[in-house]
């Protein structure tokens, strides 16, 4: 039985820094995460997005922050167990028994760095939306330049939707932001920047249909509580309706 000093469940930024600090204390350390890579939501959902609330950095791309944390961790010989979901933890006399969907781990201490837990995007509720996934319909943005020179529609009214709209404005040929309410649920500063931008804001509208045979070529919009309809010619649709998360432990 191989008993570790510390096992960290969750390999997002908090878990990664906890592992770094554990290494500084010469603790035998293991990280477990359900995702296939380190970095949590920063690496999976928005590696190209700038974040502004990290001490010492006026702004830094999420992916760059994860890379910096990974470089810190190379100092130590930690064990990483990725694509592995923790099912339950049981306290034994001298150690904790951690059961996952793959094996059993043993540790003197456990740090829970779960964040919001495992997550899935809230998807577009249209019967044929799934067939466009990967063919113009995206729920994650991993490469901004993928949209260079293209007409891009973004659906959503929160911080992520507005942030992506503003980041794509100088890259895409045209950006549309579609929201079902007249007001946005985002930081006031971001909303002010949106109003001063060239982003085409369409409110209050919902997406009624995606047009295209084998890929997204357009959208049909319906005004909420109204009769007005709008047809858009677009090359890509990014849906930012948030995420549903679960804590499985």
Protein Blocks (a to p, Z undefined) as FASTA:
>chain_A
ZZdfbdcehjafklmmmmmmmmmnopacddddfbfbehijmlmmmmmbccfkbghiabac
fklmmmmmmmmmmmpccdddehiacfbdcddfkbccdddfkbccddfbdcddeknopadd
dddddfklmmmgopapafbdfbfklmgoiacddedjbfklmmmmmmmmmmmmbdcdddfb
fbdcddfklmmmmmmmmbdcddddddfbdcdjkbcfbdcdddehiabdcddddfbdcdde
bjadddfZZ
